[in-house]
Amino acid sequence: MSDFAPNARFSGHGLACLRGERMVFASLDFALDAGGALLLLGPNGSGKSSLLRLLAGLLKPAAGRLAWNDQPVADDREAHSARVHYVGHHDAVKPVLTVWENLRFWAGLHSPAAGDALTAGALERFDLKRLAEVPGKLLSAGQKRRLNLARLLAAPAPVWLLDEPTVALDRASVKRLEADMARHRAEGGMVILSTHAEIDLPGAAELHLNRFTPAAPDMALLAGDGEDWL
């Protein structure tokens, strides 16, 4: 079960990512406290998307560990899955399901009893209520993006991991997302995101991934404890 603990800390220590035979980044450390935000910066190929997937538990690092309140994430994988919500840059919309059904699925995973209420609230917040009965295959790119972001409210989790969240959004939708991120942080949540667009994220720390790009793979580094990361 996820919780928005006021003293929570999410951190990574000595993280490394290997893609094929290329070391994308190595010796990467970060720490984020409740209410904090971290903006991932760097050119294409620097590993922003890979890092987000690694933090979500979808990618195993070549080395390093993740920790929650200084306890290894590997000690409780189920708890980590419940505390993070990852929205990638590809829209995970089931084309044959309606907007309501797509969102209700995620809400039901979070809270079967409150699923309908969570779904209704998320649809309202992301201006999708009038599209509730429309199949996913008929949505525009912007509508699909809003549907994916609405999952953040339908299935609440302390840590939001967002990969290029503003893609295909109009300015009104971006402002709505900015307000939701501010509200999430005010409640003790965390936001980690990558974007090439301007976004209002007050007080966010910056992590420049190109600073962690090694000249060549370090085989001693790869002999570390990445197997037990998650």
N, C-alpha and C positions, 0 to 999 in steps of 0.2 A: 504493500500500500504506500502510495506517495504522500509526502507531507511537505509543507512549506515552513520548515523549521527556521526560526529567525537567526540561528547561529550556524546554518549549514555552510559547508565549503566543498566545492568540487575542484579537484586538482589533477594534474598530470605531471609525471616525473620521468624524464629521459625518454620521451616518446620518439619513436622512429617509424617511418613508413617506407616500405620498399615496393615499387611498382615494376614488375618484371625484373630487370637487372639494374634499374635506376633507383638510387636512394632519393626519395622525394624530399624528406626532411629527417633530421636526426637531432638528438639531445634537446628536444623541445620540452619546456616546462611551462606550466601556467597554473594559476589559482584564481578562483572566482568565488566570492562570498555571496550570501543571500542578498538579493536586491541589486546585484551587479550585472554588468553587460560587458561582453568582449567582442570586439570587431576584428574579424580576420581579414588581413590585407596581404596583397601580393599579386604578381602577374599571373596570367593563366599558366597552369602547370606547376604552381608553387605548392600545391597540396591543400588548398582551402577545403575543397569538397571531400578529399580523403580524410582530413582531420575531423570534419563533422561526422562522417560515417564511422570513424574510429570511436569518437566520443559517444555515438549512439549505440555502439556494440555491434555494428554491421560489418566492421573491418578489423582484423586482428593486426596489431602493430608488430613490426619487426623486433622491437625492443621497448621497454618501458612499462609503466603501470599507471592505472587510473585509481583515484581514491575519492571517497566520499567521507567527509569528516575524518580524514586521515586514516580511514579503514579501507583496505584494498577492495575495489569493486568486485574482484574475483570471489570474495567471500560470500557474496549474495547477488548472483546474477539476476534473479527474478526481481529483486528490489530495484536494481539499477534500471532494468527495462521499464519499470513502472514510474520512475522519476524523470525519465527523459522523453521528450516528444520531438521527433525529427521530421522536418518537412524539407524534402529534397527539391532540386530544381526541375525534376520531372514530375508531372502531376499524376498522382495515384488515384485516378477517378475510374471507377468501373463503368464502362460505357452503357451497359444495359440497365443499370440501376438508376433510379431517380436521384435528384439532389438530396431529398430527404433520406432515401434508403442508404445512399453512400455515407452520409454523415451519421445516421442512426447506427450504422455498423460500428463506427469508432466509439460513439457514445456508449453503446452497449458493452463494449469491451471494458470501458472504464467503470461504468456503474449501470448494471442491468436495470436496477430499480428506478434510477433517475434518468435513464436514457432519453426518454421523450422530452423531458424538460430541458435537458442539456442541449439536445438537438434544436429545439425551438429557439432557445436563447442564442445559439451560435448562428442560426439562419438569420435571425433578426439583426444581430450585430454586424454581419458581413453583407447585409442587403441582398439576401438570397431567398427571402420568404416567398416572393412572387414566383420563384423558379422551383419551388419545392417538388413539384410533380413532373418536372422536365427531365428526360433521360440524360445521363452524362454525355452521351455521344453528340447531343445537340448544343452543348454549351460552347461559348466562345473561349478563347485562350484566357482572357481576363476572368471570366466566370469560373472556369476550372481552377484558376489560381486562388480565387477567393474561397472556393469550396475547400481546397486543400488547407488554406490558412484557418478556416473555420473549425477544423479539427482541433486546433489548439484550445478552443473554448469548449468544444464538445467532449473532449477527453483531457481534462486538466492534468498537468504534470509540472513539477517545479522547474525543470530545465527545458527551455526551448532551444532547439538546434535548427537554425534556418539557413538554407542554402539559396542565395539569390531570391529572397522572398518578394521583392518588388517587381520581378519580371512580369510583364503583361498587365500590370496594374495601372489604372488611371490615378491622377493625383488625389482624388477624394478617397480612393481605397488605400493609398499609401498613408494618408493622414489617419485613417481609421486604424491601420496596423500600428502606426507610431503610438497612438493613444492606447491601444491594447497592450503594447509592450511596456509602456510607462505604468499602466495599471498593474500588470503582472509583476513588475519589479517592486512596486509599492507594497504588494502583498507578500514580498519575500521571495519571489521567483527570480530566476536567472535567464539571461538571453545571450546566446552565442550565435553570431551570424556572419555571413560573408555577403558582400554586395559590391557591385561596381557603380551603383547609383547613390546619389545623395540621400541620406536618411537621418532623421533627427533621433539620436540616441544619447541623451545627455549623460555626461560622466563616464562614458564607455572607455574601457581600456583598449589599447590597440596591440594586436599581435601580428608582426610583419613576418610572414612565413619564409620569405626569401632569405632572411637572416639565419635560417636553420638548414639551408641547403648545403650539404657537404660536397666537396670537390670530387670525392669518390667514396664508394661504400666502405665503411669501417667494419671489417670482419670481427674485430673484437667486440664491437657494439652489438653485432647481430648474435653474438653468443650469450646475450643477456637473457632476461627472464620474461620476454614477451609472450611465452606460451601461457603464462598464468594471469594474463591481463584481465580477462573477463570470463 
